[in-house]
């Protein structure tokens, strides 16, 4: 059976720099972990193959992949990042726009992870994001980010995200992200 064009494209992406799939936790096989890391790196940093670095790629390069998991009809990605000066507002806390940026690509990546595990194109473009800011994230805080694709049916996908202070567990930001696959609808 021929590989679908979207999957062939994803599998042809360059290897994510500095990612060792063996160090990523989760129930997904190592080859799938590496593939999903490559996809996330490409769309957030360009992986050196784009004519110019994508928006805020200096921040995306600091995201550390912690886990890839798939359970039934849901997929989850765990990430970490430390808040640096370039991510902060004038008060020394993470800028709200930076928080949204950090949640955007990984929440779609959870849909891609689910799609690859289930055999459909999990990619998509944003339809809406509902963001809730709960507490500020101070300079130097390490954030634990969990994004779970909880719904994929036809072309519609939905991810739920949380960003917490890794040390205290305090909820910093939560969101839902609806995205839509622009291609042909695939029934699960």
C-alpha positions as a Markdown table, in Angstrom:
| # | Residue | x | y | z |
|---|---|---|---|---|
| 1 | Unk | 0.0 | 0.0 | 0.0 |
| 2 | Unk | 1.3 | 3.5 | -0.9 |
| 3 | Unk | 2.2 | 5.9 | 1.8 |
| 4 | Unk | -0.3 | 8.9 | 1.9 |
| 5 | Unk | 1.3 | 12.2 | 0.6 |
| 6 | Unk | 1.0 | 13.9 | 4.0 |
| 7 | Unk | 2.8 | 11.0 | 5.7 |
| 8 | Unk | 5.5 | 10.8 | 3.1 |
| 9 | Unk | 6.1 | 14.5 | 3.6 |
| 10 | Unk | 6.3 | 14.1 | 7.4 |
| 11 | Unk | 8.7 | 11.1 | 7.2 |
| 12 | Unk | 11.0 | 13.1 | 4.9 |
| 13 | Unk | 11.6 | 15.9 | 7.4 |
| 14 | Unk | 15.1 | 16.3 | 8.9 |
| 15 | Unk | 16.0 | 14.7 | 12.2 |
| 16 | Unk | 15.3 | 17.1 | 15.2 |
| 17 | Unk | 18.6 | 18.4 | 16.4 |
| 18 | Unk | 19.6 | 17.4 | 19.9 |
| 19 | Unk | 16.7 | 14.9 | 20.4 |
| 20 | Unk | 17.4 | 11.4 | 21.6 |
| 21 | Unk | 14.2 | 9.4 | 21.3 |
| 22 | Unk | 15.4 | 6.9 | 23.9 |
| 23 | Unk | 15.3 | 9.7 | 26.5 |
| 24 | Unk | 11.6 | 10.6 | 25.8 |
| 25 | Unk | 9.1 | 8.8 | 28.1 |
| 26 | Unk | 5.8 | 7.4 | 27.0 |
| 27 | Unk | 4.1 | 4.4 | 25.4 |
| 28 | Unk | 4.9 | 5.3 | 21.8 |
| 29 | Unk | 7.7 | 3.3 | 20.0 |
| 30 | Unk | 11.0 | 5.0 | 19.7 |
| 31 | Unk | 10.7 | 5.4 | 16.0 |
| 32 | Unk | 7.4 | 7.2 | 16.4 |
| 33 | Unk | 8.9 | 9.4 | 19.1 |
| 34 | Unk | 11.7 | 10.5 | 16.8 |
| 35 | Unk | 9.3 | 11.1 | 13.9 |
| 36 | Unk | 7.0 | 13.2 | 16.1 |
| 37 | Unk | 10.0 | 15.1 | 17.5 |
| 38 | Unk | 11.2 | 15.8 | 13.9 |
| 39 | Unk | 7.7 | 17.1 | 13.0 |
| 40 | Unk | 7.5 | 19.4 | 16.0 |
| 41 | Unk | 11.1 | 20.7 | 15.4 |
| 42 | Unk | 10.5 | 21.4 | 11.7 |
| 43 | Unk | 7.3 | 23.4 | 12.3 |
| 44 | Unk | 8.7 | 25.4 | 15.2 |
| 45 | Unk | 12.3 | 25.9 | 14.2 |
| 46 | Unk | 12.5 | 25.2 | 10.5 |
| 47 | Unk | 15.3 | 22.6 | 11.3 |
| 48 | Unk | 17.7 | 24.6 | 9.1 |
| 49 | Unk | 15.6 | 23.7 | 6.0 |
| 50 | Unk | 13.5 | 26.9 | 5.6 |
| 51 | Unk | 14.7 | 30.0 | 3.9 |
| 52 | Unk | 14.4 | 32.0 | 7.2 |
| 53 | Unk | 13.9 | 31.0 | 10.8 |
| 54 | Unk | 10.2 | 30.8 | 11.7 |
| 55 | Unk | 8.7 | 33.2 | 14.3 |
| 56 | Unk | 10.2 | 32.8 | 17.8 |
| 57 | Unk | 12.2 | 29.8 | 16.7 |
| 58 | Unk | 14.8 | 30.8 | 19.4 |
| 59 | Unk | 12.1 | 30.0 | 22.0 |
| 60 | Unk | 11.0 | 26.8 | 20.3 |
| 61 | Unk | 14.6 | 25.5 | 20.3 |
| 62 | Unk | 14.5 | 25.5 | 24.1 |
| 63 | Unk | 11.4 | 23.3 | 24.4 |
| 64 | Unk | 12.4 | 19.9 | 25.8 |
| 65 | Unk | 10.2 | 16.9 | 24.8 |
| 66 | Unk | 9.4 | 14.9 | 27.9 |
| 67 | Unk | 6.8 | 12.3 | 26.7 |
| 68 | Unk | 4.7 | 11.1 | 23.9 |
| 69 | Unk | 1.7 | 8.9 | 24.8 |
| 70 | Unk | -1.4 | 7.6 | 22.9 |
| 71 | Unk | -4.4 | 6.1 | 24.7 |
| 72 | Unk | -7.4 | 5.0 | 22.7 |
| 73 | Unk | -8.7 | 8.1 | 20.9 |
| 74 | Unk | -6.4 | 10.6 | 22.7 |
| 75 | Unk | -2.7 | 11.5 | 22.4 |
| 76 | Unk | -0.6 | 13.5 | 24.8 |
| 77 | Unk | 2.7 | 15.4 | 24.6 |
| 78 | Unk | 4.7 | 16.5 | 27.6 |
| 79 | Unk | 7.2 | 19.4 | 27.2 |
| 80 | Unk | 9.3 | 21.6 | 29.5 |
| 81 | Unk | 10.8 | 25.0 | 29.1 |
| 82 | Unk | 12.5 | 27.5 | 31.4 |
| 83 | Unk | 11.3 | 31.1 | 31.3 |
| 84 | Unk | 14.1 | 33.4 | 30.0 |
| 85 | Unk | 14.4 | 37.2 | 29.6 |
| 86 | Unk | 13.4 | 37.0 | 25.9 |
| 87 | Unk | 10.1 | 35.5 | 27.0 |
| 88 | Unk | 9.2 | 38.1 | 29.6 |
| 89 | Unk | 7.2 | 41.3 | 29.8 |
| 90 | Unk | 8.4 | 44.5 | 31.6 |
| 91 | Unk | 7.4 | 42.9 | 34.9 |
| 92 | Unk | 9.8 | 40.0 | 34.6 |
| 93 | Unk | 7.1 | 37.4 | 34.0 |
| 94 | Unk | 6.3 | 35.4 | 30.9 |
| 95 | Unk | 4.5 | 37.5 | 28.3 |
| 96 | Unk | 0.9 | 36.3 | 27.6 |
| 97 | Unk | 1.7 | 36.2 | 23.8 |
| 98 | Unk | 4.7 | 33.9 | 24.5 |
| 99 | Unk | 2.4 | 31.5 | 26.5 |
| 100 | Unk | 0.0 | 31.3 | 23.6 |
| 101 | Unk | 2.9 | 30.7 | 21.2 |
| 102 | Unk | 4.3 | 27.9 | 23.4 |
| 103 | Unk | 0.9 | 26.1 | 23.4 |
| 104 | Unk | 0.0 | 26.6 | 19.7 |
| 105 | Unk | 2.3 | 24.2 | 17.8 |
| 106 | Unk | 2.4 | 21.4 | 20.5 |
| 107 | Unk | -1.4 | 21.3 | 20.7 |
| 108 | Unk | -1.5 | 20.6 | 16.9 |
| 109 | Unk | 1.5 | 18.2 | 17.3 |
| 110 | Unk | -0.7 | 16.1 | 19.7 |
| 111 | Unk | -3.2 | 15.8 | 16.8 |
| 112 | Unk | -0.4 | 14.8 | 14.5 |
| 113 | Unk | 0.8 | 12.2 | 17.1 |
| 114 | Unk | -2.8 | 10.8 | 17.3 |
| 115 | Unk | -3.1 | 10.8 | 13.5 |
| 116 | Unk | 0.1 | 8.9 | 12.9 |
| 117 | Unk | -0.9 | 6.3 | 15.6 |
| 118 | Unk | -4.4 | 5.9 | 14.1 |
| 119 | Unk | -3.6 | 6.2 | 10.4 |
| 120 | Unk | -5.1 | 9.6 | 9.5 |
| 121 | Unk | -3.7 | 13.1 | 8.7 |
| 122 | Unk | -3.8 | 14.8 | 12.2 |
| 123 | Unk | -2.4 | 18.1 | 10.9 |
| 124 | Unk | -4.5 | 21.2 | 10.9 |
| 125 | Unk | -4.8 | 25.0 | 11.0 |
| 126 | Unk | -6.0 | 26.9 | 14.0 |
| 127 | Unk | -9.7 | 27.7 | 14.1 |
| 128 | Unk | -9.8 | 29.1 | 17.7 |
| 129 | Unk | -7.9 | 29.1 | 20.9 |
| 130 | Unk | -9.4 | 29.8 | 24.3 |
| 131 | Unk | -6.7 | 30.9 | 26.7 |
| 132 | Unk | -7.1 | 31.3 | 30.5 |
| 133 | Unk | -4.2 | 32.9 | 32.4 |
| 134 | Unk | -4.2 | 31.8 | 36.1 |
| 135 | Unk | -0.9 | 32.9 | 37.5 |
| 136 | Unk | 2.3 | 34.6 | 36.3 |
| 137 | Unk | 5.3 | 32.6 | 35.4 |
| 138 | Unk | 8.4 | 34.4 | 36.7 |
| 139 | Unk | 11.8 | 34.6 | 35.1 |
| 140 | Unk | 13.7 | 31.4 | 35.8 |
| 141 | Unk | 10.7 | 29.2 | 36.4 |
| 142 | Unk | 10.6 | 25.8 | 34.7 |
| 143 | Unk | 7.3 | 25.1 | 33.1 |
| 144 | Unk | 5.7 | 21.7 | 32.5 |
| 145 | Unk | 3.4 | 21.7 | 29.5 |
| 146 | Unk | 0.9 | 19.0 | 28.8 |
| 147 | Unk | -1.1 | 19.1 | 25.6 |
| 148 | Unk | -3.7 | 16.4 | 24.8 |
| 149 | Unk | -5.6 | 15.9 | 21.6 |
| 150 | Unk | -9.0 | 14.8 | 22.9 |
| 151 | Unk | -11.1 | 14.9 | 19.8 |
| 152 | Unk | -10.5 | 14.1 | 16.2 |
| 153 | Unk | -13.4 | 13.4 | 13.9 |
| 154 | Unk | -13.4 | 14.0 | 10.1 |
| 155 | Unk | -11.5 | 17.3 | 9.7 |
| 156 | Unk | -12.1 | 18.7 | 13.2 |
| 157 | Unk | -9.6 | 18.3 | 16.0 |
| 158 | Unk | -9.5 | 19.7 | 19.6 |
| 159 | Unk | -6.6 | 19.8 | 22.1 |
| 160 | Unk | -6.6 | 20.7 | 25.8 |
| 161 | Unk | -3.5 | 22.2 | 27.2 |
| 162 | Unk | -2.0 | 23.1 | 30.6 |
| 163 | Unk | 1.1 | 24.9 | 31.6 |
| 164 | Unk | 2.2 | 24.5 | 35.2 |
| 165 | Unk | 5.2 | 25.6 | 37.3 |
| 166 | Unk | 7.2 | 22.4 | 37.4 |
| 167 | Unk | 8.4 | 23.0 | 41.0 |
| 168 | Unk | 5.1 | 24.1 | 42.7 |
| 169 | Unk | 2.6 | 22.5 | 40.4 |
| 170 | Unk | 0.8 | 25.8 | 40.2 |
| 171 | Unk | -1.4 | 26.2 | 37.1 |
| 172 | Unk | -0.1 | 29.1 | 34.9 |
| 173 | Unk | -2.1 | 28.9 | 31.7 |
| 174 | Unk | -4.8 | 26.5 | 30.4 |
| 175 | Unk | -6.4 | 26.4 | 27.0 |
| 176 | Unk | -8.4 | 24.6 | 24.4 |
| 177 | Unk | -7.3 | 24.7 | 20.8 |
| 178 | Unk | -9.7 | 23.8 | 17.9 |
| 179 | Unk | -8.0 | 23.2 | 14.6 |
| 180 | Unk | -9.2 | 22.0 | 11.3 |
| 181 | Unk | -7.6 | 19.8 | 8.7 |
| 182 | Unk | -7.7 | 21.6 | 5.4 |
| 183 | Unk | -7.5 | 18.3 | 3.4 |
| 184 | Unk | -10.0 | 15.6 | 2.6 |
| 185 | Unk | -12.0 | 14.5 | 5.6 |
| 186 | Unk | -10.9 | 11.2 | 7.0 |
| 187 | Unk | -13.4 | 9.2 | 9.2 |
| 188 | Unk | -11.9 | 7.5 | 12.2 |
